[in-house]
Amino acid sequence: MAVAALPLNHHLLCFSTSNSRTRTQSWRSRGREGVPKSTRRFHFSVISCSTSQAQEEEEEAPATAESCVNSGLQLFSKGRVKEALSQFDTALTLKPNPLEAQAALYNKACCHAYRGEGKKAADCLRTALKEYDLKFGTILNDPDLASFRALPEFKELQEEARLGGEDIGSSFRRDLKLISEVQAPFRGVRRFFYVAFSAAAGISLFFTIPRLIRAINGGDGAPDLWDTAGNAAINIGGIIVLVALFFWDNKKEEEQLAQISRNETLSRLPLRLSTNRVVELVQLRDTVRPVILAGKKETIAPAMQKAERFRTELLRRGVLLIPVIWGEGKAAPLEKKGFGSSPKAAAALPSIGEDFEKRAQSVIAQSKLKAEIRFKAEVVSPVEWERWIKDQQKSEGVTPGEDVYIILRLDGRVRRSGKGMPDWQQIVKELPPMDALLSKLER
């Protein structure tokens, strides 16, 4: 872990709580020295001393979970991944508290991801999610886990988190349901009426059945058979319809949660702008309307040439072309990212954490970003992009691997999609200019 050098005889690294009066530095994630900000409550202090007695005390101090995690982070920053893994394993055997265990497991997972060991990384993250309340958003937001998010193990983990339950925790599903309620605010009201009317029909049927039996048996004072049978049929039919609507609404909610989950994954996919700056798609929200073109090279190239004819009008509507060529990601090995990434690489793909969001919301940052955006952007992790597009194709009933286009809204959600390549003239007619009222409402 990088610590500013001080002109003193000795530097002692130790943990302290947030109440410590010594000057502290945040324990951050790998290239950012530690685990993501949202999962770390620890700080370490730089305590200066010049006596040999302090040095002896440091050497004789027993290892703790905290010191092992810190040591592992330092080792990984130097590229010594195997030794870092050993330190994280040791930390887990030293009776760590929940935060220390979460930190050790998360960083151990990142080590495995760096080595391309997707199953081991997923197992560590699954344990951290289930037993130590790791937030799934941390896994989605961390650019150093980009290589892991391109693996099938991440898709399995994400699906488990979406479904929720004891095996993976419910925090991610709870967050998805909150977004779903915002997008469909009357679903809860509808369900209430489904349950209430079903209960009313059931109570009515409960009293109608004895009357129907009496009507069938006949005799003095027996109710009319056809009227009673009609009432029973209405109640039974009502219950069937209301229960069917309830389950249909549940199915639609699950489909919506799956789409929200895919949209969240899409928002974290990296792009390289024309200025060679790498950003995540979420950083371009409210600024551009991305149009994703996925297919073979011989199909996409003519579509890009046709788009040039409408360049001016498309730019007025905030269109940013993102070509994704099938199989392009297989030509080169997947870049491994982790604690050992160079500072330059880490700075190129900034974390979408709380501090960055505050900066991104500022007028200055937005204006600079707009100045860098041009007509076309390049995908950085083709494997991740291909996997997301094929998942989207499956959800829309399209055969994975077909040529498709996907138009996104200013708020990052999918506007519409289709097979083949788009009709640019139709898109110009369909999309309003960026300064139009409809575009402002779309943000």
N, C-alpha and C positions, 0 to 999 in steps of 0.2 A: 504494500500500500504506500502510495507516494506521500511523503511527509516533507515539508519544507525544512531544509538543513539550517540549523542554528549554530552560531559560533560558540558552542559550549563543549565541555569535555565529554559529556555523555548524554544520550537521549534514551529515555525509557518509555516504551509503549505500554499503555494499560487502558482498560475499560473504565468508564465512569458513567453514572446515571445522568439524566438531564438536569439534576439538581446540583451537579458538581460546579464548584466555583472556578475550576481551572479552565483555561481556554480550550475549547473542544473543536473537533472537526468531524463532520457527519460521516457515518459509515455508509458508503454508497456502493453501487453495483459494479463489480468486476473492473471493466475499463474505467468505471467510475468508482472503483475500489470498494466493493462490498455487494450487498444485496439491495434490490430496488428500494427507493426511498420509502414507499408505502409500507414495506415490510420490515423496516429497521427502526428500532427505537433506541439503539445503543449509540454511544459516542465513545471515541477514544481520545485520550489526552496526551499531549507531549509534555512530560514533566522533566524539568532540567535538574540535574544534580552533578556534582563534581567529585564526590567522594568515592573511593574504592569500595567502601562498605555497601553503598547502594548497588554497585555492580555485582558484588557477591550475592546480595539478597535476590537480585534479579535472576542470577544463574541458578540459585538454589530453590526458587519459587516453583511449586508443583504446577504441572500443566493443568489448565482448565479448559472447558468447552470454548470459552471466549477467546483465550489465547490461541487455541488450535484453529479456530475459524480465521482469526487475524493472520496467523501464520500461513494458512492455506491460501488466503487472498494474496499475500505477498509472493508466495511461490508461483501462483498462477500468473501474476503480472509479469513474472520473469520467464514465463513459458514452460515452467516445470509442472506440467499438468498431473503427471502420475503422483508426484510427491504431494501436490495440493489435494488430490483425492484422498490420499492416506491421512492427511491432517483432518479433513472433513469427517472421515470415518471415525477417527479417534475422538473428535468432538462429540459424536453421537454416542460414544461409550462412556462419557464422563458425566452422566446424569445432567444433561443440559436442561435449562428451563425452556418453556415453549418457544420463546422468541429465538433463543440460541439454536434450538433444534430446527426451527423453520429456516433460519439463516443457513445452517449447515446443509440441510437437505436441498434447499434452492440452489446454493452454489455448487453442490455436488452434481445436481442435475445439469447445470450449465457446463460443468467439466465434461460430463458424458456427451452432451450435445456437441461440444467442441471436437470431441473424438469421433463423432458420428455414431454414437451408441444410443440410438433413439429409444429402445425398450428400457434400458437402465435409466435414462433421463425421465421417461414417462413414469416409471415406478417411483422415483424420488419425488416428483411433482405430485403424483397421486397421493402419496403419504402425507406430504406437506398440506395438500388441500383438505384431506380427510381429517387429520389429527391435529394440525397446527394452524388452521384457519388462514391458509395462504389465499389471497384473492386471485381469482383466475384472470382478472384484468391485468395483473402484473405480468403474467406469462404472455398475454396478447400484446402488451405495450413494450416489452423489452426488446430492443433491436438486436441484442446479443443472442437472443434465442431464435433469430430468423431461420437459421439452418434447421432447428428442431421443428419449427412450424411448417417446414416443407416436407416433413416425413409423415407417413401414414399413422404413426403412433400419436402424433399431435391431433389428428382428426378424430381418432378414437377417444382420446382424452377430452377433447372439446365436446363430443357428442355425449359422453358421460356427464360432463358438467352441465350441459344444456338440460338433460333429463333430470338432474339433481338426484337426491337420495343419500343414503348413509355411506355408500362407497366412495363418494367424491365430494360430498358437501352440497349445500343448497344456495350458497351466496351468489354464484354466477346465474343460476336459474332465477333467483329472486330479482337480480338486476334486470334480466331479460324481461321478466313479467312486468316490472315497473315501466319499461319502455313500451311494452305491448299495451298496457293500460292507457298510456298517453296516446298511442296511435288508434286505439279502439276503446274510447272512454265509456261507451254504453254496453259493453259486453257484460259487465257485472250486473247492470240493471236488467238486461235480458235474462240472465241466468236466474235472478231473483224471481222474476215473473214465471219462468219455466217451472221452478220448484214450487212456487206458491200455487199456481193453477193446477199443477199435477197433484199436489196435496189436496186441494179442494175437490178435484175430480175423484180422487181416491176415497175421500170421506163420503162423498155422495154415492159412489159405487158401493161402499160398505153398507149403507142403509138401503140401497136399491136391490141388492141381491136377495135379502129375505123377502122383500115385496114380490120379486120376480118368482121366487119359489112358491109363495102363496098363490100368485096368479096362475102358475102352472097347475097347482093342485086343485084350484077352483073352490067352489063352495060359497056360502053366504059371506058377504063382506069382502070377498077377494077383489083386489085391484084389477083394472083392465090389463090383460096380458100384453097387447100390442103397445100400449103407452109405456108400461113398465119396461118392456124389452127395448123400446126405443130409447128410453132414458139410460138404461144400462149400456146400450151400444154407443151412445154419445159419450158417456164417461170413459168407456174403454178406448174409444177412438181418440178422445182428447189426451188421455194419458200416453198412448202410443206416439202421437204426434209431438207432444211436448218433450217426452224423453228422447225422441229422435232428434229434435231441434237442439236439446241440451248436448247430446253427444256430437252432433254436427258442429256446434259452436266450440266444443273442446278440441275437435280435430282441426278446425280453422286456427285456433289459438296455437296449437303445436306447430302448424305450418308457418304461422307468423313468427313464432319464437325461433324456428330454424332459419327463416329468412333474416331476422334481426341478427342472429349469430353469424350468418354468412356476411351480412353487411359490416359487422364489427371486424371480421377477419379481413374483408376487402379494404377497410379504412386503414389497416396497418401495413398494407403492401407498399413496398418502396418503389420510387420512381427517380429517374435522373433527368433533371431539367436541361434545357439547352445551355445553361451556364455551367453545367457539370455538377451542380449541387444536387445532393440526394435528399429527398424528402419522402415522408409517408403521405398517402393519399388523403388522410384526415386533415393534413395541414392545408390542403387546397379547397376545403369546404367554403362555400359562399363566394368563391373566387372564380371557379371554372366549372364547366359541365364536361366531365371526361366522357369520351366516346371510345370504348374498347373494341378493337378489331382483332378477332382471333381466328386463325386459319393457317393455311399453307402460304408459303412465301409468294408463290406465283399468283395467289388470289389477293393477298393484301397489297402487294406492290401496285397493281392497277387501281385499286380502291384509293390508295393514298394519292396517286396522280390525279384522279378525278376530283378529290377533295381540294387540290390546289386551285382548281378553277373557281371554287367558291370560298377561297381563303378569307377574303375581306369580310364577307357576310358571316361566315362561321366564327371568325374572331370577334365580331360585334356581339355574337351570342354566347361568347365565353367557351367555345368548343376547344377542347384539348384532346388531340388524337393520341391513343395509346395502342400501338400495334403489338400483338402477342403472336409470335409464330410458333406453331406446334413443333415440339421437339427441339427447339432452340436451346433449352436448358440442359439437354443431354450432351451437347457437344463439349461442354467444359465441366469439370468437376465442381460440385457445389462448394462455394466458399464457406469455410468454417469461421465462425465468429465466436468470441468469448472474451474472457478477462484479458487474454493476451493480445487483443486487437490494438493496433497502434493508436496513439492519441489522435493522429490525423484522421484515421478511419472512424474513430468514435465521434469525432466532431462533425464528420461528414453526414452522419445519420443521427441527428439529435433525438434524445429520448422524449417521448410525448408525456412527460410528467407534469406535475403541478406548476413547476417554475416555467417550463416551456410554454404551457397553455397561457399563462399570464402574459408572456412576451408576445406570443402569437396573436393575442387579442388586441395588442396595441396597434394604433394607427400606423406607426412607423414601420413595424415589422410587416404588416399586411401590405403596405405600399412597396416595400422592398421585394416582397415575394411576388407581387403582381408584375414588377418590372422584370423579373427573371423568367416568368412564364411566357412561352412562345406557343407555336401552333402544334408542336409535337413533343412528346416525352418518351423516354426509353425505360422499359422495365428493368429492374435491377436483379430480381430473383425470379427468372422465368418459370422455374419449377413451381414456386408458390402461386404465381399467377395462373398457370395452367390448371393446377389442382382446384383453385377457386372457381375458375370458369367451368370446368367439367362438373363440379358439384352443382353449380347454377343450372347447367344444362339438364342434369338429372331431375332437378326440382321442377323444371319447366317441361319435362317429357321429351327432351331433345336428345338424340343419340350423342354421347360424349365424343368429342373429336371432330364434329361437323363445324364448318365455317359459320361463325355467328358474329353479331355485333351487339353491344350492350351500351345503352345511353344512360348516364347517371344524372340525377338532379343536382342542383346546387348544394342541397343539404347532404349529399352523399348517398342517397337511396337510389335504387334502380328505377329509372323512369319507364323504360320499355326495352325490349330486346327482340331479335328476329334472326332467322336463318340467312346465310349469305352475307353480302356486304350491303351497307345502307344506301338509300337514295338521297344524295346530298341535297338535291333541290327540295325534296320533301322535308328534310330536316330543317332547312332554312325557313321554310314556311311554318313549320311546327313550333320551333323554338323562338321565344320572344327575345328581343335585344336585352342586354344586361341592365340597361337603365330603365327598362319598362316596368310598369307596376306589377305585372305578373311575375317578373323575375324577383322583385323585392319580396313578394308573398311566398316565393318558393324557398327563400333562405330560412 
